Amino acid sequence: MEVRRFLVWLRQQGKVRNALLRECLGEVLGTFIFMMFGCAALAQVKTSRGSKGQYLSANMAFSVGVMCAMYCCRGISGAHMNPAVSLSCCVLGRLAWSKLLPYCLAQVIGAFLAAGLVFLMYHDAIMSYSGGVLTVYGPNETASIFATYPVEFLSLGSSFLDQVVGTGMVLLCFLPLDDQQNSPAPPDLVPPLAATVLLGVSMSMSYNCGGGINPARDFGPRLFTFMAGWGSDVFTCYNYWFWVPIAAPMLGAVIGSYIYLIFIQWHLPDPDTDTCANLLYHHRKADISNGNTDIFCSNSLFCIFEKKPYRK
């Protein structure tokens, strides 16, 4: 009993009263979980030289991480874990614009912390694999364990398009999962379905740029590698390519969101106006046949009905 009282007291003392801070804590933890799965898998695959995992296992680890993170923090913050998703929610009116920057900062912090922990876990393996030299280039580079980098032949324009299309596809497939006017997934199934979408995109659109499609996923670990010994090459390599996985996903998220709105969401039945029209039709038909009243809808949004004497 004393333990229970202590836990109740501890919960009361430790509960964060500020709603935005609670949501940001959820984003930090969610992004941390997601990135721990992904970066740890990449470290295992690379440092084992493919003997302890392959391309598929790394992509599956990221997807499982997304699913676990969504189950963990979706009830607190919505489990965005991606500034591009947060921007999409702002554009669609699902998130206040004032929350965009705090959400993005929380996501970057979560990714940064995950990269740091993975580095500590795999420090000896990374040093053995790289010969003690932390580099961005060459056959023994290890920077790609944490951040994304393009293939050497890729142009800047192609890499930008790659990130725009990849992120747009993610949002285009994410939005129907929660759209109550469409065919929404049961709430408990949204995390595994979202993870499946991410797996599909990463398995088909990650060759060019490593499948970033998430500014926090890229910038947080990139900042960590800059501080941990890889140096400024993480920002200057490939003609200062680092800004592409930050800017392009944001644009792709907006484009993907509006494609869904224009092609699908705007054409779905509106439960308010359609119900109003249906009731109006049946009431009008019944009353005209009785010859006593006329019903019309004076406000289609709230379906307010008024009656007037019917005159032939």
N, C-alpha and C positions, 0 to 999 in steps of 0.2 A: 504493500500500500504506500509506503514511504517513497519507494522508487517511482511509483506512478505519479504521486503528488509532485515529486521533483521534476519529472518529465513535463508535467502540465505547466509547472512554474517556468521551466526552461523554455518551453514553447511560447509562453506569453511574453517572456522577456526578449526572446530572439526573433519574434515575428516582426517583419518589416512592415511598417504602417504605410509607407509611400507606395502607391500602386505602380508608378513608373519604375521605381527601383526594384520592386518585386519582379516586374516583367523583364527588366534588364538582367537580373540575376538568373532568371530562367533561360534567357538567350545565351548568357555566358556558359552555363552548364550544358545546355543542349548542343551548342557549337563545340564545346570541349569534348563531349562524348562522341559526336559525329567524327571529329577530326582525330581523336585517339584511335578509333577503329581504322580509319583510312591511312593515316601516316604510319602507324605501326605496321600495317600490312605492306605498305610500300617499302619500309625499312627492312622487313623480313624478306621480301622478294628480292630486293637489290643486293643486300649484304650476303645472302645465301647463294647468290648468282643463279637464282631460279630453282634451286633444289628444295626450297621450302615454300613454294608458291609460284604462281604465274600471273599473267595479266588479268585473267578472269578472277582469281582470288582477291586481288587488290580492289577490283571494281565491286565485287560482292561485299567486301569488308566495308567499303564506303556506304553501300546501300543498307547493310545491316545496321551500321552506325546511325544512319538517318532514321531508320525505323525505331531503334531503341531510344534515340534522343527525342523523337516526337512523342512516344509514349510517356517519357519522363516529364517533359515540360510543356506539352501542348495545352494543358489546362491553365497554365500560368501566363504564357506569352503568345501562344499560337504556334510556337516552334518554327519560326522563320529560318533561323540559322544561316541566313543569306541576305545581304543588303539588297540584292536584286529583288528578292521576294518581298522584303519590307517596302521597297519603293513601289512595287506593283500594288501592294495593299493600300498604300497612300493614294496612288493614282485612282484606284477603284473605290476609294472612300471607306475602306475597311480599317484603316489605321490613321490616326491623326498625324498630320505633317510634323507637328512638334515632337513626335516620338521617333522620327526617322533617324536622326543623328544619334541619339542615345542607343537605339537598337543596333545601329551599325557599329558603334564603338564597342558595345557589349559583345557582338559577334566576333570582332577582330581580337578582342581580349581572350575570348574562349579559344579561338584558333591558335593564338600565340602561346597560351598556356599548354595546350595539347602538344604543340611542336616541341616545347621545352621538355615536357615529360618523356616524349618519345625519344628525344636526343639523349636524355639521361639513361633510359632503358637500353638503348642500342648504341651507346657511346663506344664501347669496346669493339662491337661488330663494325661500326662505321669506320673507326680508326684502322682496324685490320684490313677492311676492304679497300680503303683509300690510301693505305700506306702512311697514314698520319697527315696527309695533305688534304685539306677541305677545299674542293674546287667546284666550279660550275661547269667547266668544260672537260672533255676527254673521256676515255673509256672507264675511268674510275671516279667519275664525278658522283657526288652524293647530294647535291643541292636539290635535285628533283624528288628526293624523298619527301621534302617538305613543301616546296612551292612548285608551280607549273612552269614549263619552259617549252618553246616551240621546237619543232624539228628544224635542222639547219637550213634546209632549202626553202622554207616557208617565207613568203613575203609578208610585209606588215599588213597590207590590205586583206590578204587571205586569212591571216590569223585573226584580224578584227571581225571579219565576216563569220569565221568559225565560232567565235565566242557569242556573237549576236544570235546566230541561228540556234546554237546549242541551248542557250538560256531561254530563248523564245519558245523552243519546243518544250522545255521543262515547265514553263508557266502555262503554256497552252494545254498541257496535259494535267497540270495540278489543279487548275481552276474548276473544272467540272466536278472534282471530287467533293467539293464543299458547296456547290451551287444548288440551293434548295429548289430552284425553278427547273433545273435540268433533271438528271438522274443521279443524285448524290449517293456516294458510298455510305454504308453504315459507319458511324463515327469510329467504332473500334477497328474498322478495316482501313481507314484512311492512311495510317502510318505504313503498313506493308504495301499498299498500293502506290503510295508516293515513293517508297523505296524501289518498287519495281520500275516506275517511270525513270527514276534516276539511273538504275542499272541499265535500262534500255538505251538511254542517251549516252551514258559513259561507254557502253560497249560498241556504239556505232559512231560516235562523234568525238573521240578523245585522242585520235592518232596525231592530229596536227599540233595541238597545244596542250595535251595532257589532261583534257577534260576539266578545266578550271570552273567555268560557269558560276563562279561564286567569288566575289571580291574579297570577302573575309577569309575564305578558305585559302586564298592565294597570298593576300597581303600580310596577314598575321604571321604565318610561318616564314614568309620572305623577310619580314622585319626581324624575326628571331634569328634566322641564318646570318643576316647582316651583323647582328650583335654577337653571335656565337663563334665566329671565326672564318666564315666564308667571304667576308669583306664586301666591298662596294660592287663587286662583279654581279651580285644578285640583282642589282638595279641597273647597271650599265650594260650588261650583256645583251647581245642581239639588238644592238642599236636602241638601247633604253626601252626594251620591250615590256617592262614591268607594268606600264600603265594600261596595256591592252586588256588583261584579265580583270582590271578594275572598272574601266569605262565601258567596254563592250557589253558585259553582262547586264549593266544597268539599262542600256539602250535596248538590248534584246528582251529584257523583262517587260518593258513598256510596250514594245511592238507585239510581243506574244499576247499580252493582256488585251490589247485593243483588237487583235485579230480574233480572239475568242468573243469579245463583245460584239464586234461587227458581224461576224459570220454565224454566231450561235446565240449568245445571251439576249441580244435585243429582239430576237424572233421567238423566244420562248413564251408560252402563255403567261400572262400576268394574272396571278390569282385574284387580285382585287378587281381589276376592270372586267375580266372574263366572268367572274361570279356575278358582278353587277349586271352585265349584259344578259346573262342567263336568267337571273331573277326577273329582270325587266321584261324579257320576252314572255315568260310564263304568266306573270301577273297581268301584263297588258292583254294577253290573249284571253285569260279568264274573265277579266273585268269587262272587256269589250263585249264578250259573249253574254254577260249579264246585263249590260247596258247601263251600269250605274257609275262607274268611276274610270278615270284615266290615270295611269301611273307613269311617272317619268323620273328618271334619275337626274338629280340636279348636281350631283358631285360624284363623278365616276371613281375618284380615288377612294372615297369612304363609303360609297354606295348608299347615299341618303335618298330615301324615296319619299315622295310627296303625292298626295291624292287631290284631284280636282274633279268636279262634276263632269260627267261625260255628256257631250251634246252631239246628237246626230246631225 
